[in-house]
Amino acid sequence: MTQTQLTPYTWGALLLLAAIWGGSFLAIRTALDEIGPLTSVFYRTSIAAVFLWLVMLARHDVPKISSTLWIGFGGMGLLNNVIPFCLMAWGQLYIETGLTSILNASTAIFGVLVAALVFADEKLTLRKTLGVGVGFIGVVVAIGPSNLLTFDITSTAQFAVIAGTFSYALAGAWGRLRLGGLSALHASAGMLTASSIMMTPLMLIFEGVPSVDLAVSTWMGVLYFALIATAAAYLLYYKVLALAGAGNLLLVTLLIPPVAIVLGALVRGENLMPSAYLGFALLALGLAILDPRLTRRKRMV
C-alpha cells in the first residue's frame, strides 16, 4: 500500500483548502453582526445546496435518490451541518474567531474516539490513546482551566464549539456507515439539501423570516461561507483527499487556525490569550502522535 507523497501541487491544494476554511470563521463572524446564527446557517446550507444542484444539472448528473438514501442524507445533514454549524455560529458571538478555529481542530481527536467505538477495525492502540490524551489536554489548556469551573457565557460558548466538533466526529462515522460509495458531489448536495429542510422551521420559529436587505459586508460574508467555504470547499476536500491521502489531509486541521487567527487579528482586532496558543500546540502534538506521517513526509510502501 502506497502512502501518497505530497507534491508542490498537492501542497498548493492543501494550503488553498486551509485558507478557504480559515477564512470562513471571519466570514461567519462578519455576517453575525447583522443576522442571527440560525439564519446564517440557513443561508449557508441552502445557497450551497442550490449551487451544487445546478452543478449536477449542468453535468446531467442528477442521482436517483431512494428513501433509504434520504435517511442517510438526513443523518449526515443533522450531524455534519445543522448541529455543528448552529453551535459554532452561536459560540462565535462570544469568543474569538481564532479560538473557535483552534477548538475546531479537536474534531480529529473526537473522530478517533468515535471510530474506535463504532468500527471493529478502528480500535484504540497505545499510540492513539496517547495522541487523544495529549489532544484533550490541549483542548483544556485552550479553553482555560478556570473556564472549566465556571459557566459564564464565554465558557458556555467554548463548550458549544466543542460539542460541535463532537458532532462532526459522529458525522464521520455516520457517513461511512450510510453514504459509502456516493460521489462527493452527490453526497454533499444531498446532505446540504436535507440540512436546509431542517434549518427552515428552526430559523422561522426562533429568528423569523430572513431579511434580504443586508449590508454589503454581510452578503459578502454569507456568499463566501456558502459558496466558497461550503459548496466549493466540500468538492475541493474530496479532491485533496484523492490527491494527498487521508493521513496528509490531517495537515489541513493544523493549517486552518493560523489563517483564522491572523484574519481575526487583522480585521477584527482580536487578541488571544497565550494559553490558546499553547493549547493549539498540544493539539498539534496530539495529532502528530495519532498520525506520525504528519512529521515524516517520506513515501511509505
PAZAPA-4460 file (N, C-alpha, C; in steps of 0.05 Angstrom, whole numbers, plus 32768, in hexadecimal, padded with zeros to 4 digits):
% residues 301
    n_x    n_y    n_z   ca_x   ca_y   ca_z    c_x    c_y    c_z   seq   type   mol
   8011   7FE8   8000   8000   8000   8000   8012   8019   8000     1      M     A
   800C   802B   7FEE   801D   8043   7FEC   8010   805C   7FF8     2      T     A
   801F   8069   800A   8015   8082   8015   801C   8098   8002     3      Q     A
   8008   80A8   7FFA   800B   80BD   7FE7   8020   80D1   7FF0     4      T     A
   8032   80D8   7FDE   8047   80EB   7FE4   803D   8107   7FDE     5      Q     A
   8044   811A   7FEE   803C   8136   7FEA   804E   8143   7FD5     6      L     A
   8042   814B   7FBF   8050   8159   7FA9   804A   8177   7FAC     7      T     A
   8058   8188   7F9E   8051   81A5   7F9E   8034   81AA   7F98     8      P     A
   8029   819A   7F85   800C   819E   7F7E   7FFA   8197   7F95     9      Y     A
   7FFF   8180   7FA2   7FEE   8178   7FB9   7FF1   818B   7FD1    10      T     A
   800A   8194   7FD5   800E   81A8   7FEA   7FFE   81C1   7FE4    11      W     A
   7FFD   81C9   7FCB   7FED   81E1   7FC4   7FD0   81DC   7FC9    12      G     A
   7FC6   81C4   7FC3   7FAA   81BE   7FC8   7FA4   81BD   7FE6    13      A     A
   7FB6   81B2   7FF6   7FB2   81B2   8013   7FB1   81CE   801E    14      L     A
   7FC4   81DF   8015   7FC5   81FA   801F   7FAC   820A   8016    15      L     A
   7FA3   8205   7FFE   7F8B   8213   7FF5   7F73   820B   8006    16      L     A
   7F6F   81F1   800B   7F59   81E8   801C   7F5B   81F4   8038    17      L     A
   7F73   81F4   8043   7F77   8200   805E   7F70   821E   805E    18      A     A
   7F78   822C   8049   7F73   8249   8047   7F55   824E   8045    19      A     A
   7F47   823D   8035   7F2A   8240   8031   7F1C   823C   804C    20      I     A
   7F22   8226   8059   7F14   8220   8072   7F1D   8233   8088    21      W     A
   7F36   823B   8088   7F3F   824F   809C   7F30   8269   8099    22      G     A
   7F2B   8271   8080   7F1D   828A   807B   7EFF   8288   8082    23      G     A
   7EF5   826F   8084   7ED8   826C   8089   7ED1   8276   80A5    24      S     A
   7EE3   8274   80B8   7EDD   827C   80D3   7ED9   829B   80D4    25      F     A
   7EE9   82AA   80C5   7EE6   82C7   80C4   7ECC   82CD   80B5    26      L     A
   7EC6   82BF   809F   7EAE   82C5   808F   7E95   82C1   80A0    27      A     A
   7E95   82AB   80AF   7E7E   82A5   80C0   7E7A   82BB   80D5    28      I     A
   7E91   82C2   80E2   7E8F   82D7   80F7   7E86   82F1   80EC    29      R     A
   7E8E   82F8   80D4   7E86   8311   80C7   7E68   8310   80C2    30      T     A
   7E5D   82FA   80B8   7E41   82F8   80B3   7E31   82FA   80CD    31      A     A
   7E3C   82EF   80E3   7E2D   82EF   80FC   7E2A   830B   8108    32      L     A
   7E38   831E   80FD   7E34   833A   8107   7E18   8344   80FF    33      D     A
   7E0B   8337   80EC   7DF1   8340   80E2   7DDB   832B   80E3    34      E     A
   7DE2   8312   80E0   7DCE   82FD   80DF   7DD3   82E9   80F6    35      I     A
   7DBF   82DA   80FD   7DC1   82C7   8113   7DCF   82AD   810B    36      G     A
   7DD8   829E   811E   7DE7   8285   8118   7DD7   8271   8107    37      P     A
   7DBD   826E   810D   7DAD   825A   80FE   7DA9   8264   80E1    38      L     A
   7DA5   827E   80DE   7DA2   8289   80C3   7DBC   8286   80B3    39      T     A
   7DD3   828A   80C0   7DEC   8286   80B2   7DF0   826A   80A9    40      S     A
   7DE7   8256   80B9   7DEA   823A   80B2   7DD6   8234   809B    41      V     A
   7DBE   823F   809C   7DAB   823A   8086   7DB6   8245   806C    42      F     A
   7DC0   825D   806C   7DCC   8268   8054   7DE3   8256   804A    43      Y     A
   7DF3   824D   805D   7E0B   823E   8056   7E03   8224   8048    44      R     A
   7DF0   8215   8054   7DE9   81FB   8048   7DD8   81FD   802F    45      T     A
   7DC5   8210   802F   7DB3   8211   8019   7DC0   821C   8000    46      S     A
   7DD0   8231   8002   7DDE   823C   7FEB   7DF2   8228   7FE0    47      I     A
   7E00   821A   7FF2   7E13   8206   7FE9   7E05   81EF   7FDB    48      A     A
   7DEE   81E6   7FE6   7DDF   81D0   7FDA   7DD5   81D8   7FBE    49      A     A
   7DCA   81F0   7FBB   7DC1   81F8   7FA0   7DD8   81F8   7F8C    50      V     A
   7DEF   8202   7F95   7E07   8203   7F83   7E0E   81E7   7F7A    51      F     A
   7E0F   81D4   7F8D   7E17   81B9   7F86   7E03   81AB   7F74    52      L     A
   7DE9   81B0   7F78   7DD5   81A5   7F66   7DD7   81B0   7F4A    53      W     A
   7DDE   81CA   7F48   7DE2   81D6   7F2E   7DFA   81C9   7F20    54      L     A
   7E0F   81C3   7F2F   7E26   81B5   7F24   7E1E   819A   7F1A    55      V     A
   7E0E   818B   7F29   7E06   8170   7F21   7DF4   8172   7F08    56      M     A
   7DE2   8186   7F07   7DD2   8189   7EEF   7DE2   818F   7ED7    57      L     A
   7DF6   81A1   7EDA   7E08   81A8   7EC4   7E17   8190   7EBA    58      A     A
   7E1E   817E   7ECB   7E2D   8166   7EC4   7E1B   814F   7EBC    59      R     A
   7E00   8153   7EBD   7DED   813D   7EB8   7DF4   8125   7ECA    60      H     A
   7DF8   812C   7EE4   7E02   8118   7EF7   7DF0   8118   7F10    61      D     A
   7DD6   8118   7F0C   7DC3   8118   7F23   7DBD   80FB   7F2B    62      V     A
   7DC3   80F4   7F44   7DC0   80D8   7F4D   7DA3   80D1   7F53    63      P     A
   7D9D   80B8   7F52   7D83   80AE   7F5B   7D86   80A9   7F7A    64      K     A
   7D75   80B7   7F89   7D77   80B6   7FA6   7D61   80A6   7FB2    65      I     A
   7D67   8090   7FC0   7D54   807F   7FCD   7D4D   808A   7FE9    66      S     A
   7D38   807F   7FF5   7D31   8088   8010   7D48   8081   8024    67      S     A
   7D55   806A   801F   7D6B   8062   8030   7D82   8076   802E    68      T     A
   7D87   8080   8016   7D9D   8093   8012   7D96   80AE   801F    69      L     A
   7D7C   80B5   801E   7D74   80CE   802B   7D78   80CD   804A    70      W     A
   7D75   80B5   8055   7D7B   80B1   8072   7D98   80B7   8076    71      I     A
   7DA9   80AC   8064   7DC6   80B1   8067   7DCC   80CF   8065    72      G     A
   7DC0   80DC   8051   7DC4   80F9   804E   7DBA   8108   8067    73      F     A
   7DA3   8100   8072   7D98   810E   8089   7DAA   810B   80A1    74      G     A
   7DB4   80F3   80A6   7DC7   80F0   80BD   7DE0   80FF   80B9    75      G     A
   7DEB   80FF   80A1   7E04   810D   809B   7DFF   812B   809D    76      M     A
   7DE9   8135   8093   7DE3   8151   8094   7DE0   815B   80B1    77      G     A
   7DD3   814A   80C1   7DCF   8152   80DD   7DEA   8153   80EC    78      L     A
   7DFB   813E   80E8   7E13   813B   80F8   7E2A   814C   80EC    79      L     A
   7E2B   814F   80D2   7E42   815D   80C6   7E3C   817A   80C0    80      N     A
   7E23   8182   80C0   7E1C   819E   80B9   7E0B   81AB   80CF    81      N     A
   7DF3   81A1   80D3   7DE0   81B0   80E5   7DEB   81B3   8101    82      V     A
   7DF3   819E   810E   7DFC   81A0   812A   7E16   81B0   812C    83      I     A
   7E2C   81A8   811E   7E45   81B6   8121   7E44   81D3   8117    84      P     A
   7E37   81D8   8100   7E36   81F3   80F5   7E28   8205   8109    85      F     A
   7E11   81FC   8114   7E01   820D   8126   7E11   8212   8140    86      C     A
   7E1D   81FD   814B   7E2B   8200   8164   7E43   8213   8161    87      L     A
   7E52   820F   814B   7E6A   821F   8147   7E63   823C   8140    88      M     A
   7E4E   8240   8130   7E46   825C   812A   7E3D   826A   8143    89      A     A
   7E2E   825D   8154   7E26   8269   816E   7E3F   826E   817F    90      W     A
   7E51   825B   8180   7E69   825F   8190   7E7A   8276   8187    91      G     A
   7E7A   827B   816D   7E8B   8291   8163   7E80   82AD   816A    92      Q     A
   7E68   82AD   8174   7E5E   82C7   817E   7E6C   82D0   8197    93      L     A
   7E79   82BD   81A5   7E84   82C3   81C0   7EA2   82BC   81C3    94      Y     A
   7EAD   82AE   81AF   7ECA   82A9   81B1   7ED7   82B0   8196    95      I     A
   7EF1   82B3   8196   7F00   82BB   817F   7EFF   82A7   8168    96      E     A
   7F01   82B1   814F   7F01   829F   8138   7F19   828C   813A    97      T     A
   7F30   8297   8142   7F48   8286   8144   7F46   8270   8158    98      G     A
   7F3A   8276   816F   7F36   8261   8183   7F22   824C   8179    99      L     A
   7F0D   8255   816B   7EFA   8242   8160   7F08   822F   814D   100      T     A
   7F1A   8239   813D   7F29   8228   812A   7F3B   8214   8138   101      S     A
   7F47   821D   814E   7F58   820B   815E   7F48   81F4   816A   102      I     A
   7F32   81FB   8176   7F21   81E6   8182   7F15   81D4   816C   103      L     A
   7F10   81DF   8155   7F06   81CF   813F   7F1A   81B9   8137   104      N     A
   7F34   81BE   813C   7F49   81AA   8135   7F46   8191   8145   105      A     A
   7F37   8192   815A   7F33   8179   816B   7F21   8165   815D   106      S     A
   7F16   816C   8146   7F05   8159   8137   7F13   813F   8132   107      T     A
   7F2C   8140   812A   7F3B   8128   8125   7F3F   8116   813E   108      A     A
   7F42   8123   8155   7F45   8114   816E   7F2B   8105   8174   109      I     A
   7F15   8113   8173   7EFB   8105   8177   7EF6   80F0   8162   110      F     A
   7EFE   80F5   814A   7EFA   80E2   8134   7F07   80C7   813A   111      G     A
   7F1F   80C7   8146   7F2C   80AF   814D   7F1C   809F   8162   112      V     A
   7F12   80AD   8176   7F02   80A0   818B   7EE8   8094   8181   113      L     A
   7EDA   80A4   8170   7EC0   809A   8165   7EC5   8082   8153   114      V     A
   7EDA   8084   8142   7EE0   806D   8130   7EE6   8054   8140   115      A     A
   7EF5   8057   8157   7EFC   8040   8167   7EE4   8033   8173   116      A     A
   7ECF   8043   817A   7EB7   8039   8186   7EA5   802B   8171   117      L     A
   7EA6   8035   8158   7E93   802C   8144   7E9D   8016   8132   118      V     A
   7EB7   8018   812B   7EC2   8005   8117   7ED6   7FF2   8122   119      F     A
   7ED3   7FD9   811B   7EE5   7FC4   8125   7F02   7FC7   811C   120      A     A
   7F06   7FD4   8105   7F21   7FD8   80FB   7F2E   7FF2   8103   121      D     A
   7F22   8000   8117   7F2D   8019   8120   7F32   8019   813E   122      E     A
   7F3B   8003   8148   7F40   8000   8165   7F55   8014   816E   123      K     A
   7F53   801C   8188   7F67   802E   8193   7F80   801E   8199   124      L     A
   7F96   8028   818E   7FB1   801D   8195   7FBD   802F   81AA   125      T     A
   7FD5   8026   81B4   7FE3   8037   81C7   7FEA   8052   81BB   126      L     A
   7FF3   8052   81A2   7FFA   806B   8195   7FE1   807E   8192   127      R     A
   7FCB   8072   818A   7FB3   8082   8187   7FA9   808D   81A1   128      K     A
   7FAB   807C   81B6   7FA2   8085   81D1   7FB4   809C   81DA   129      T     A
   7FCE   809B   81D6   7FE0   80B0   81DE   7FD9   80CA   81CE   130      L     A
   7FD5   80C7   81B4   7FCF   80DE   81A3   7FB5   80EC   81AC   131      G     A
   7FA0   80DB   81B1   7F87   80E6   81BA   7F8B   80F4   81D5   132      V     A
   7F9A   80E8   81E7   7F9E   80F4   8202   7FAC   810F   8200   133      G     A
   7FC1   8111   81F0   7FD0   812A   81EC   7FBD   813F   81DF   134      V     A
   7FAD   8136   81CB   7F9B   8148   81BE   7F86   8153   81D1   135      G     A
   7F7C   8143   81E3   7F68   814D   81F6   7F75   8160   820A   136      F     A
   7F8D   815B   8211   7F9B   816F   8223   7F9D   8189   8214   137      I     A
   7FA3   8188   81FA   7FA4   81A1   81EA   7F89   81AF   81EA   138      G     A
   7F73   81A1   81E8   7F59   81AD   81E9   7F54   81BB   8203   139      V     A
   7F5B   81AD   8219   7F58   81B9   8234   7F68   81D2   8238   140      V     A
   7F81   81D1   822E   7F92   81E9   8230   7F88   8200   821F   141      V     A
   7F7E   81FA   8207   7F74   820F   81F5   7F5B   821C   8202   142      A     A
   7F4A   820C   820D   7F32   8217   821A   7F3A   8227   8233   143      I     A
   7F4D   821D   8242   7F56   822A   825B   7F4A   821A   8272   144      G     A
   7F5B   820E   8283   7F51   81FE   8299   7F3C   820C   82AA   145      P     A
   7F3F   8226   82AE   7F2C   8235   82BE   7F10   8235   82B2   146      S     A
   7F0F   8234   8297   7EF4   8234   828A   7EE6   8219   828D   147      N     A
   7EF5   8205   8294   7EE8   81EB   8299   7ED9   81EB   82B3   148      L     A
   7EDF   81FE   82C4   7ED2   81FF   82DF   7EBC   8214   82E1   149      L     A
   7EBA   8225   82CC   7EA6   8239   82CC   7E95   8237   82B2   150      T     A
   7E7C   823F   82B4   7E6A   823C   829D   7E5E   8257   8296   151      F     A
   7E70   8269   828E   7E66   8283   8283   7E62   8280   8265   152      D     A
   7E5A   8295   8258   7E53   8294   823C   7E6B   828C   822B   153      I     A
   7E83   8295   8233   7E9B   828F   8224   7EA2   8271   8225   154      T     A
   7EA2   8266   823D   7EA8   8249   823F   7E92   8238   8232   155      S     A
   7E79   8241   8234   7E63   8232   8227   7E67   8232   8209   156      T     A
   7E70   8249   81FE   7E75   824B   81E1   7E8C   8238   81D9   157      A     A
   7EA0   8236   81E9   7EB6   8223   81E3   7EAD   8206   81E3   158      Q     A
   7E9C   81FF   81F7   7E92   81E4   81F8   7E7F   81DF   81E1   159      F     A
   7E71   81F3   81D7   7E60   81EF   81C0   7E71   81E8   81A7   160      A     A
   7E87   81F6   81A4   7E99   81F0   818D   7EA4   81D3   8190   161      V     A
   7EAC   81CB   81A8   7EB6   81B0   81AC   7EA0   819C   81A6   162      I     A
   7E87   81A1   81AE   7E71   818F   81A8   7E6E   818D   8189   163      A     A
   7E72   81A3   817B   7E70   81A3   815E   7E85   8191   8152   164      G     A
   7E9E   8191   815D   7EB3   8180   8152   7EAC   8162   8157   165      T     A
   7EA0   815D   816E   7E97   8141   8173   7E82   8138   815F   166      F     A
   7E70   814A   8158   7E5C   8144   8144   7E69   813E   8129   167      S     A
   7E7E   814D   8122   7E8D   8147   810A   7E98   812B   810A   168      Y     A
   7EA3   8123   8121   7EAE   8108   8124   7E98   80F3   8120   169      A     A
   7E81   80F7   812B   7E6B   80E5   8127   7E63   80E3   810A   170      L     A
   7E64   80FB   80FC   7E5D   80FC   80E0   7E70   80EB   80CF   171      A     A
   7E8A   80EB   80D7   7E9D   80DA   80C8   7E96   80BD   80C9   172      G     A
   7E8D   80B4   80E1   7E85   8098   80E3   7E6B   8092   80D4   173      A     A
   7E58   80A5   80D6   7E3F   80A1   80C8   7E43   80A0   80AA   174      W     A
   7E54   80B2   80A0   7E59   80B2   8083   7E65   8098   807A   175      G     A
   7E78   808D   8089   7E84   8074   8082   7E6F   805D   8082   176      R     A
   7E5C   805E   8094   7E48   8049   8096   7E32   804B   8081   177      L     A
   7E2A   8064   807B   7E12   8068   806B   7E16   8074   804F   178      R     A
   7E2D   8081   804A   7E30   808F   8031   7E49   8085   8021   179      L     A
   7E53   806E   8029   7E6A   8064   801B   7E64   805E   7FFE   180      G     A
   7E77   8064   7FEC   7E73   805F   7FCF   7E68   8076   7FBF   181      G     A
   7E5C   808A   7FCD   7E52   80A1   7FBE   7E68   80B4   7FB6   182      L     A
   7E64   80C2   7FA0   7E77   80D6   7F97   7E77   80ED   7FAA   183      S     A
   7E8C   80FD   7FAA   7E8E   8115   7FBC   7E77   8128   7FB5   184      A     A
   7E71   812C   7F9B   7E5D   813F   7F93   7E41   8136   7F9D   185      L     A
   7E3B   811C   7F99   7E21   8112   7FA1   7E1D   8113   7FBF   186      H     A
   7E32   810A   7FCE   7E30   8109   7FEB   7E2E   8126   7FF6   187      A     A
   7E3D   8138   7FEC   7E3C   8154   7FF6   7E22   8161   7FF0   188      S     A
   7E17   815E   7FD7   7DFE   816A   7FD0   7DE7   815E   7FE0   189      A     A
   7DE6   8144   7FE3   7DD1   8138   7FF3   7DD2   8140   8010   190      G     A
   7DEA   8140   801C   7DED   8148   8038   7DE4   8165   803C   191      M     A
   7DEC   8177   802B   7DE5   8194   802E   7DC8   8199   8029   192      L     A
   7DBC   8189   8017   7D9F   818C   8012   7D90   8184   802B   193      T     A
   7D97   816D   8037   7D8A   8164   804F   7D8E   8179   8066   194      A     A
   7DA6   8184   8067   7DAC   8198   807C   7D9A   81B0   8079   195      S     A
   7D97   81B9   8060   7D86   81D1   805B   7D69   81CC   8063   196      S     A
   7D5F   81B4   805D   7D44   81AD   8065   7D41   81AE   8083   197      I     A
   7D54   81A4   8092   7D53   81A5   80AF   7D56   81C1   80BA   198      M     A
   7D67   81D1   80AD   7D6C   81EC   80B7   7D55   81FF   80B3   199      M     A
   7D44   81FA   809F   7D2F   820D   8099   7D1C   8212   80B0   200      T     A
   7D10   81FD   80BC   7CFE   8202   80D3   7D0D   820C   80EB   201      P     A
   7D25   8203   80F0   7D34   820D   8107   7D38   822B   8105   202      L     A
   7D41   8234   80ED   7D45   8251   80E9   7D2B   8261   80EC   203      M     A
   7D16   8257   80DF   7CFC   8266   80E0   7CF1   8268   80FC   204      L     A
   7CF4   8253   810C   7CE9   8253   8127   7CF9   8265   8139   205      I     A
   7D13   8264   8138   7D24   8273   814B   7D2E   828E   8142   206      F     A
   7D30   8291   8128   7D3B   82AB   811E   7D2A   82B8   8109   207      E     A
   7D15   82AB   80FF   7D03   82B7   80ED   7D0C   82B6   80D0   208      G     A
   7CFC   82C2   80BE   7D02   82C2   80A2   7D1C   82D2   809D   209      V     A
   7D2F   82C7   808F   7D49   82D5   808B   7D46   82ED   807A   210      P     A
   7D55   8302   8080   7D55   831A   8070   7D69   8318   805A   211      S     A
   7D62   8324   8043   7D76   8325   802D   7D82   8341   802B   212      V     A
   7D78   8353   803B   7D82   836E   803C   7D99   8370   804F   213      D     A
   7DB0   8365   8047   7DC7   8363   8058   7DDE   8374   804D   214      L     A
   7DF0   837B   805F   7E08   838A   8057   7E19   837A   8043   215      A     A
   7E28   8388   8033   7E39   837B   801F   7E4C   8368   802D   216      V     A
   7E58   8371   8043   7E6B   8360   8051   7E5E   8346   805B   217      S     A
   7E44   8348   8063   7E36   8330   806C   7E32   831C   8055   218      T     A
   7E29   8327   803F   7E25   8316   8027   7E3F   8309   801E   219      W     A
   7E54   8319   801F   7E6E   830E   8018   7E76   82F7   802A   220      M     A
   7E71   82FA   8044   7E76   82E4   8056   7E65   82CC   8051   221      G     A
   7E4B   82D0   804C   7E38   82BB   8046   7E40   82AB   802D   222      V     A
   7E46   82BA   8018   7E4D   82AD   7FFE   7E67   829F   8000   223      L     A
   7E7A   82AA   8010   7E93   829D   8013   7E90   8282   8021   224      Y     A
   7E82   8282   8039   7E81   8269   8048   7E6E   8255   803B   225      F     A
   7E5B   825E   802B   7E48   824C   801E   7E54   8240   8004   226      A     A
   7E5E   8251   7FF2   7E67   8248   7FD8   7E83   823E   7FD8   227      L     A
   7E95   824C   7FE6   7EB1   8245   7FE5   7EB9   8232   7FFC   228      I     A
   7EB2   823A   8015   7EBA   822A   802C   7EA9   8211   8031   229      A     A
   7E93   820F   8023   7E82   81F7   8026   7E80   81E7   800C   230      T     A
   7E72   81F2   7FF8   7E6E   81E4   7FDF   7E88   81DD   7FD1   231      A     A
   7E98   81F1   7FCB   7EB2   81EC   7FBD   7EC5   81DD   7FCF   232      A     A
   7EC6   81E3   7FE9   7ED9   81D7   7FFB   7ED4   81B9   7FFE   233      A     A
   7EBA   81B1   7FFF   7EB5   8194   8001   7EC0   8185   7FE9   234      Y     A
   7EBC   8191   7FD1   7EC7   8184   7FB9   7EE5   8184   7FB9   235      L     A
   7EF1   819A   7FC2   7F0E   819B   7FC3   7F19   8187   7FD8   236      L     A
   7F0A   8184   7FEE   7F12   8171   8003   7F16   8155   7FF8   237      Y     A
   7F02   814C   7FE8   7F04   8131   7FDD   7F19   812F   7FC8   238      Y     A
   7F1E   8145   7FBA   7F34   8145   7FA6   7F4F   8143   7FB5   239      K     A
   7F52   8152   7FCA   7F6B   8151   7FDA   7F6E   8135   7FE6   240      V     A
   7F58   8129   7FEF   7F59   810E   7FFB   7F64   80FA   7FE6   241      L     A
   7F5B   80FD   7FCD   7F65   80EB   7FB9   7F82   80F0   7FB2   242      A     A
   7F8A   8109   7FB3   7FA5   8110   7FAB   7FB9   810B   7FC2   243      L     A
   7FB2   8111   7FDA   7FC5   8111   7FF1   7FC2   80FA   8003   244      A     A
   7FAA   80ED   8004   7FA6   80D7   8016   7F9C   80E1   8031   245      G     A
   7F8E   80CF   8040   7F82   80D7   8059   7F96   80E0   806E   246      A     A
   7FAD   80D3   806F   7FC1   80DB   8083   7FCB   80F8   807E   247      G     A
   7FD3   80FE   8065   7FDC   8118   805F   7FC7   812D   8062   248      N     A
   7FAD   8125   805E   7F97   8139   8060   7F94   8144   807C   249      L     A
   7F9E   8135   8090   7F9D   813F   80AB   7FAD   8159   80AE   250      L     A
   7FC0   815E   809C   7FCF   8177   809D   7FBC   818F   809B   251      L     A
   7FA6   818D   808D   7F93   81A3   808B   7F8A   81AC   80A6   252      V     A
   7F85   8198   80B8   7F7C   819E   80D3   7F90   81B1   80E1   253      T     A
   7FAA   81AD   80DC   7FBE   81BE   80E9   7FC3   81D8   80DB   254      L     A
   7FBB   81DA   80C1   7FC0   81F2   80B2   7FAA   8206   80B4   255      L     A
   7F92   81FD   80BC   7F7B   820F   80BD   7F7D   8224   80D3   256      I     A
   7F84   821C   80EC   7F85   8231   8102   7F98   8248   80FD   257      P     A
   7FB0   8244   80F2   7FC1   825C   80ED   7FB4   8270   80DA   258      P     A
   7FA6   8266   80C6   7F98   8277   80B3   7F82   8287   80C2   259      V     A
   7F71   8279   80D2   7F5B   8285   80E0   7F66   8299   80F5   260      A     A
   7F7C   8292   8102   7F87   82A4   8117   7F91   82BE   810A   261      I     A
   7F9F   82BC   80F4   7FAA   82D4   80E7   7F94   82E5   80DD   262      V     A
   7F80   82D9   80D0   7F69   82E9   80C5   7F59   82F7   80DC   263      L     A
   7F55   82E8   80F1   7F47   82F4   8108   7F55   830B   8114   264      G     A
   7F70   8309   8115   7F80   831F   8120   7F80   8337   810D   265      A     A
   7F83   8332   80F3   7F86   8348   80E0   7F6B   8356   80DC   266      L     A
   7F55   8347   80DA   7F3C   8353   80D3   7F2B   835C   80EB   267      V     A
   7F2C   834B   8100   7F1B   8351   8117   7F2B   8359   8130   268      R     A
   7F45   835A   812E   7F55   8362   8144   7F55   834F   815C   269      G     A
   7F52   8335   8156   7F51   8321   816C   7F6C   831B   8176   270      E     A
   7F6E   8316   8190   7F87   830D   819D   7F80   82F5   81AE   271      N     A
   7F8F   82DF   81A9   7F8B   82C7   81B9   7F9D   82C6   81D0   272      L     A
   7F94   82B8   81E6   7FA5   82B3   81FD   7FBC   82A0   81F5   273      M     A
   7FD3   82A2   8203   7FE9   828F   81FD   7FE0   8272   8201   274      P     A
   7FCD   826D   8213   7FC4   8251   8217   7FB7   8246   81FE   275      S     A
   7FAB   8256   81ED   7F9F   824D   81D5   7FB4   8242   81C2   276      A     A
   7FCB   8250   81C0   7FE0   8247   81AE   7FED   822E   81B9   277      Y     A
   7FF0   822C   81D4   7FFC   8214   81E0   7FE9   81FC   81DB   278      L     A
   7FCF   8201   81DE   7FBC   81EC   81D9   7FBD   81E2   81BD   279      G     A
   7FC0   81F4   81AA   7FC2   81EC   818E   7FDB   81DC   8189   280      F     A
   7FF1   81E4   8196   800A   81D5   8193   8006   81B8   819D   281      A     A
   7FF9   81B5   81B3   7FF4   819A   81BE   7FE1   818A   81AC   282      L     A
   7FCD   8197   81A1   7FBB   818A   818E   7FCB   8180   8176   283      L     A
   7FDC   8191   816C   7FED   818A   8155   7FFF   8172   815C   284      A     A
   800A   8171   8174   801A   815B   817D   8009   8142   817F   285      L     A
   7FF1   8144   8189   7FDF   812D   818B   7FD9   8121   816F   286      G     A
   7FD4   8133   815B   7FCF   812A   8140   7FE7   811D   8134   287      L     A
   7FFF   8127   813A   8018   811C   8130   801C   8100   813B   288      A     A
   8014   80FC   8155   8017   80E2   8161   8003   80CE   8154   289      I     A
   7FEA   80D8   814F   7FD6   80C7   8143   7FDF   80BE   8127   290      L     A
   7FEC   80D0   8118   7FF4   80C9   80FD   8011   80D2   80F9   291      D     A
   8025   80C1   80FE   8041   80CA   80FC   8049   80D4   80E0   292      P     A
   8038   80CE   80CC   803E   80D8   80B1   803E   80F6   80AF   293      R     A
   8030   8103   80C3   8030   8120   80C3   804C   812C   80C8   294      L     A
   805D   811C   80D4   8078   8126   80D9   808D   8115   80CA   295      T     A
   8084   8102   80BA   8096   80F2   80AA   808C   80F0   808E   296      R     A
   8093   8102   807D   8087   8106   8063   8095   80F7   804C   297      R     A
   809F   80DF   8052   80AB   80D0   803D   8097   80BB   8032   298      K     A
   809D   80B0   801A   808B   809C   800F   808C   8083   801F   299      R     A
   8075   8077   8025   8073   805E   8034   8067   8049   8022   300      M     A
   8073   8031   8022   8069   801B   8011   8060   8004   8023   301      V     A
***
